[in-house]
Amino acid sequence: MERANLTPHVHWAQRHRELYLRVELSDVQSPEISITDNVLHFKAQGHGAKGDNIYEFELAFLEPVKPQLVYKVTQRQLNITVQKKESNWWERLTKQEKRPLFLAPDFDRWLDESDAEMELRAKEEEQINKMRIESRVPKDPFRQLRRGYLFMYNLVQFLGFSWIFVNMTVRLFILGKDSFYDTFYTIANVMYFCQALAFVEILNSLVGIVRSPFIPSLVQVLGRNFVLFIVLGNVEEMQRRAVVFFVFYCWSIIEIFRYPFCMLSCIDIEWKLLTWIRYTIWIPLYPLGAVAEAVCLIQAIPVFNETGRFSFILPYPLSITIKFSFFLQIYLIMLFLGLFVNFRHLYKQRRQHLGSKKRKLK
């Protein structure tokens, strides 16, 4: 003898645009739910009033509904949401006038027509108010101009530092260690241009064109330009030192990833690999760059002592000679303080861009 189909208890409620069905089955497995010819077909394995069995039912809707439905399985029940084709109020759920025995109102979600209209009206008013508030927020008329300016600035810097990096790399492979000693004469003009142009970053941060903090930008730009223009640019003996290669190489590697990241951010494009490199590569390169700059300063101290360049004598009655090497020693200390400031800033940025994703994965 064939066993009769088991039907679960189903509770329903409606709004003007949606139907809600709550199927009283726990531990549901392999649900098969579809809408064909305006009829809902349900079949699933679960634990209901008749124990752990296969339960199924069909419901022919009173009026047309959309064939796409959404369902959510929980430990105690299965919830189905069906969209009406037209926004109106139904006098009942099914096409047949007599209500099926397994079907009952869902009093947890039940509203009569007037209450549902009030709820719908409240949602519409909330959406209208939200649109009004958004329309009152003043739009930045220079937004596109600012984005275009930042895009071009980052593009120019990227091209400049890319040229430096490629040129130094090719010369290193061809000439080997000999390329260390004429790096300044080959690269200096482009490096002068890029580092002088970097003063724009201080201005951008100061006037609010970008949201980056002012102090880290100031520390990095002034520090690099001090080494480039004052220490290296004014003493020919320093320009022939091998340390110049390592200073320029560290700077260029950092920037060939930072500037394209900023450039793509201007047009709301994120490349995940580039983002990871941008907020990771500084971890080894910033200390290496700081060490290279420190070696450069240490080597420059005796050179400035011998030449007396930028030294000066205090007026009478002090008449004390202040050597420029004294300022180099002070800057040597400030170099590592500046490294700490930049490290702290970049670490916060790394946590913002990469740390939250790691927490979500956990």
ABEGO torsion letter per residue (X at the ends): XBBBBBBBBBBBBBBAABBBBBBBBBGBBGBBBBBBGGBBBBBBBBBBAAEBBBBBBBBBBABBBBABBBBBBBAABBBBBBBBABBBBBABABABABBBAABBBBAAABBBAAAAAAAAAAAAAAAAAAAAAAAABBBBAAAAAAAAAAAAAAAAAAAAAAAAAAAAAAAAAAAEAAAAAAAAAAAAAAAAAAAAAAAAAAAAAAAGABABBAAAAAAAAAAAAAAAAAAAAABAAAAABAAAAAAAAAAAAAAAAAAAAAAAAAAGBBBAAAAAAAAAAAAAAAAAAAAAAAAAAAAAAAAAAAAGBGBBBBBOAAGBBBBAAAAAAAAAAAAAAAAAAAAAAAAAAAAAAAAAAAAAAX
